Amino acid sequence: MVNNIPQNILVVVCLSQLAEVAKVFNKDKLSQESRELALDIDDAIHEHGVFPSPVDPEKYIYAFEVDGFGNKTLQDDANMPNLLGAPYIG
């Protein structure tokens, strides 16, 4: 199974925003579950989707896609969400 890192970054942002909205409407369980899931996905992104840069090994970059076997693609896509648009989406 291939995991697309930009899509997972967007999911983390959306779940974090859902947690905030649910908190405003006193939906504490939904808010807590959304926040926990966002944190789990964010941890997985940083554990499996960040690699040393091929240009400067002391710097780290996000992979575009990863699989469960340690393989990665270091590219970007013109569609949203993409890695260049990650700062825009949060």
SVG drawing of the C-alpha trace seen along z (x, -y; Angstrom):
<svg xmlns="http://www.w3.org/2000/svg" viewBox="-23 -29 48 33">
<polyline fill="none" stroke="black" stroke-width="0.4" points="0.0,0.0 1.4,-3.4 0.8,-6.3 0.7,-9.8 2.4,-12.2 0.7,-15.5 -2.7,-13.9 -1.9,-12.8 -0.7,-16.3 -4.1,-17.6 -5.9,-15.0 -3.9,-16.1 -4.9,-19.7 -8.6,-18.8 -8.8,-16.6 -7.2,-19.4 -9.8,-21.9 -12.6,-19.4 -11.4,-19.0 -11.6,-22.8 -15.1,-23.0 -16.3,-20.0 -14.9,-21.7 -16.9,-24.8 -20.1,-22.7 -19.3,-20.8 -18.7,-17.5 -15.8,-16.6 -15.5,-12.9 -15.4,-13.9 -12.9,-16.6 -10.6,-14.3 -10.8,-11.5 -10.1,-13.9 -7.1,-15.4 -5.7,-11.9 -6.1,-10.7 -4.4,-13.8 -1.5,-13.3 -1.2,-9.6 -1.1,-10.5 1.3,-13.3 3.6,-11.0 3.5,-8.5 4.3,-11.1 7.4,-12.2 8.4,-8.6 8.0,-7.2 7.8,-10.2 10.9,-12.3 14.2,-11.5 17.7,-13.1 17.9,-15.4 19.9,-14.0 21.4,-17.4 22.3,-18.1 22.3,-15.0 22.2,-17.2 18.7,-18.6 15.5,-16.5 12.7,-16.6 9.3,-15.0 8.9,-12.2 6.0,-12.3 5.0,-8.7 6.1,-5.9 5.3,-2.2 5.5,0.2 8.8,1.5 11.0,-1.5 10.7,-2.7 10.0,-6.3 9.5,-8.7 11.1,-12.1 9.1,-14.1 6.1,-16.4 2.8,-16.7 1.1,-19.7 -2.3,-18.7 -3.4,-19.8 -2.5,-18.7 1.2,-18.7 4.4,-19.2 4.9,-22.8 1.4,-23.6 1.9,-22.1 2.7,-25.5 -0.5,-26.9 -2.8,-24.2 -1.1,-24.4"/>
</svg>
